[in-house]
Each structure stands twice: as structure tokens, then as C-alpha cells.
């Protein structure tokens, strides 16, 4: 009878854990709407954007193309979220930064136009990077994943529902191709960048990395994971209690830089 009650207690605790678990990182990241993609593509086709692309081709390759063709699709690029680094409960690992649109010169060379949201529903291209890493890497993503940039290491990850996989980086902090669970990735980036967040002395000294923005109020002793703390802690306590009782009973046994003059950070 006692063992049956302990089993019910353990199952109840497990249910609490599951009910308190956060939504997956992918579910927590709102994707751009079809209207956003359309507006980003329109921005990439403006004379100013084409001029950016031509300037990039001239400066990087030495010749300016006569014509530039803009792709008919864009790639959503996400960037490491400072709130995720802080350990704010429920914060997704990435936030939308821009939509990448590939521009191709008449000789086949490629560049990436970066269309940034303007906060009013409009989009504008203020920079261009050589190459088309975003488009190429996006083709390697599994269904349900997004492309996450960690600018501090010039790195690109596949961000999926349960973790990340490093695709490429100038300063890799984990093996390329290795899966890292979300909770473990949060611990890694918190250790790497906890003192480099917006509003920190690092940022004030012009340290590169996180998007410039007003610093959020510091979180008081944030948890190491991104889930809701008390249901999990309570359920864990119940599980420990149940296990202890079983032991006794049986006696046994986680606006952009004008980069028309720069190459992509990941290149």
C-alpha cells in the first residue's frame, strides 16, 4: 500500500515537472511574418541597397558589376539574446536581428544584404556583407530550427527545440557539429558573456558583440536554467522525499555598421 502511494506521489511530482517546463526555444521565438519577409525583400531591391551591394563587390573583388540580381527569398537571422545570457526565466536563446537577402553579381559573386526591422513595420538595408553564409547555412538546418548568430565568436549555430549545434565559428567554444542542450548552452554563454552584456563596462568601452540597447534591470540571482523555478524545485523535493521513503521501506538502494566596407563577421 505504501509503495503504491509512493508511486502516485512520484508520478504527481513528474507531472509537476512537465507542467512547469518552459516552451522549447523554437516555440518561444516568433518568426518574421510573410509581410515582414516581403518588406525586407522590397528594401533589398531599392537603389540604395543595390548601391551598397555594388560598393561591396568593388571593394572586396576589385570590380563593380554592371548588374546585381536580388534573391526572391530571405533568411531570418537570430542573434544571442542578452536575457537568455542573464538567465531570465523563459527567455529564448535568440532574438530576430535581421533578414538576410542574397545579392548576386553578373559574374556570379555573392553578397548578403542585411534588412533590419525599423520598429514601425518597415524594413531597411543599411549594410551588406560579402558572401552568402546565411543562405548557405540555412540550407543545412533541420525542420523547426533557426539560424543563430553568436557575434562574440563569429559563430553560427543551428538552434533547435532542445539545443544548439555549432555550424561554424572563428573562435569555436564547442566542437563544430556537436549538440549542446539548451540548459548547458545557457550556462556556457552566461559564463562567457555575463560581464559583457548591454550596459556593462565592457560595452561602454566599445566592446563588440551584443546589439547596442538600453540595459535591462539586473535579474536578482537568476536561475541557471530558463524554466520556471518553483514547480521544478517543488517536484524535485517530492521526488527526493519519495526516494528516501522507498529507501527506508526496502532497505535498498540542463542601424548596423555601414558594412558595405566590411566582410561578414563569420567569413
N, C-alpha and C positions, 0 to 999 in steps of 0.2 A: 504493500500500500504506500509506504514511504517512498519507495523507488518510483512508483507511478506518479506521485505528487512532484517529485524532483524532476521527472521528465517533463511534466506540464510546465513547471517553473522555468526549466531551461528553454523550452520551446517559446514560452512567453517572452523571455529575455531576448531570444534570437529575433522574434518578431519586432521587438522594440528597436533592435539594432538596424534591421532592414528598413523600418518605417522612418528612422531618423537619418538614414543615409542620404547624402546630397545627390542631386541630379548629376548625370555624367557631365564632364567638361563640355562635350559637344552640344548637349542639350541646353547648357547654360549660355552658350554663345549665339546671340541672334545673328543669322546670316543676312547679308545685304538682300534687299527686296529686288524683284525684277526691275522696278523703277530706278533703283539705285544703280544697278548694272547698266541700264540704258543711259542714265545721266552721265555715268563715268565714261562710257563709250563716246557719247556726244562730246564730252570735254576733251577726250583724246584725239578727236578729229578736228579740233579748232585750229586755225592758222598758228596761234601761239604755241600749241602743243607740237605741231609739225615742225615749227621752227626750232623748238627745243631738241627734237629728235635729230634734225639735220646738223645742228651745232654739235651734238654728241658724236655723231658719226664723223664729222670733220675733225674734231679734237682727238678722238680715240683712234681713228683709222687713217687720218690724213687727207681724206677726200670727202666732199659733201655730195650726197646722192642727188640726182635730179628729181626723183620721186620717192615718196615714202608711203607704204601701204600699212594701214592700221587694221589690226585684227578685229573680227566681228564678235569677240567674246572677251571677258575679263576674268581675272583670278583674284579672289578675295585673299588678302594677306593680313594675318593677325600678328600682333606683337605681344611680348610678355607683359602681363598685367601687373602693375605695382601692387594692387590689392591682393593678388594671389601670392606675391612675394612676402607681403606682410603677414599672410596667414589669416586674412579676413574670412570668416565662415561663408561658404557658398560662392566665393569669388572664382570665376573661371580662370583658367591658366592664361588665356589670351583675350585680347580685345581687338576689334577690327581697326586696322590702321589705314589701309588704302586698298584700291582695286588696281591691279597691275594689268596693263594692256600692251601687248607686243606690237612694236613698230618695225617693219622690215624695209630695208633699203633696196633699191633696184638691183644691187649686186648680191643680195641675199643676206647681208649682215643684219643683225637684230639688236634692238634696244627695247627697254621697258619704260613705258610712260606710267608715271605714278599719279593716279587720280585720287585726290583726298577729299573727304566729306567736308563741307563748309558749315555744317550746323544748321542750314536753312533748307535742307533738302536738295541743295545744289552740290555739284562736284567740280573740282578744278584741277588741272595738271600744273604743278609748279616745279616738277623735277623729272629727270629721266636718267636711267641707269643703263650702262652698256650690257649687252647680253639679254637673255630671257630666262633667267633662273627660275622665276616664279612659275612661268608656264611649264617649263620642263619638269620641275619638281612636283607640280600639281598633278601631272600625269602619273606619278608614282604613288599617289595617295590611295588608301583603301576607302571603300564606301563608308560615308559617315565621318570621315576625318577632315581636318582643315590644315592649312599651311601656317605654321607658327614660326615667327622670327624672334631670335634672341640676339639683339644687336650687339650686346656686350661681347659676344664671342664670334660675331659674324656668322651666326648659325641658323640653320633652318631645320625645323622638326615637323614630323607628322604628328599632329595632336588628335588622338582618338578618344573614344568614350572612357577608356580606363587608364590611359597613359600616353607617353610620347616615345617617338623613335627619332633619333638624330639622323638627318639625311646628309648634311654636310656642314662643315664649320671650319673657320680659320684657326680657332683655338678650341678644339673639341674637349669637352669636360666629361664626356662619356663615350664609349665606343660607338662609331657610326654603325647604324643598323640594329643596335641593341635596344630592347624595350625597357622603358623605365616607368613603373607605376606612378600615377598622378601624385599620391601622397609622398612618395620618395622624391619625385621631381620637385615638389613644393619645398621639401627640406633642403634640397640641393641649391635651388635658386635663392632661398632665404639666407643660406649660409654665404652664398657668393655675393648677393646684392643687397642684403639687409641694410647696409650702411651707405648705399648708393641710390636710394630712392628719391623721387621728386621732393625737393625741399631740403635735402641733405647738404652737408658741406661739400660733398663730392660734386653734386650737381651745381651748387653755387660757384664752384671753382671751374665750371665748364667741362666737367667730366661727361664723356659721351655715353649714350645708352638709352635711358628711358625718355619718352616724349616729354617735352617741357610742359608742365602744367602746375596748377596750384596744388600744393601738398595737401593730402587728406589728413585729418586729425589722426595722431598715432593711436593704433589699437592697443588697448591695455592687455598685456600678456597674451597675445594671440595664440591659439592652439596650433599645433604642428600640422594638423590636417585641415581640410577645407569643409568638413562636415559640421553638423550641428552637434555641439559637445555634450549637453546633458543627457539626451536619451541614450547615447552610446555609452557614456560613463555609467549611467544607472544600470543599463543592461549588462555591462561588463561586471558590475558589482554583484548583480543577481547570479550571473554565471559562476563567479568565483565562490559565492555562498553555496550554490547548488553543488559545485565540485567538492567543496570542503565537507558538506554533509554526506556526500557519497563516499568520500574517503573514510569518514568516521564509521559509516554504516557497513562498508565492505572490508575495511582494514586492508585496502589495496591501493592499488595505485590511484602595415601606408600616400608757318607754312614751310614744311620741309626745306632743306637747303637747295639752292638752285643747282641741282646736281647735274645740270646739262654739262657741267665741267668736271663731273666725278664719275667714277665707275661704281657699280653696285657694291654694297658693303660685303656681300657674300662672294664676290668674284675675285 
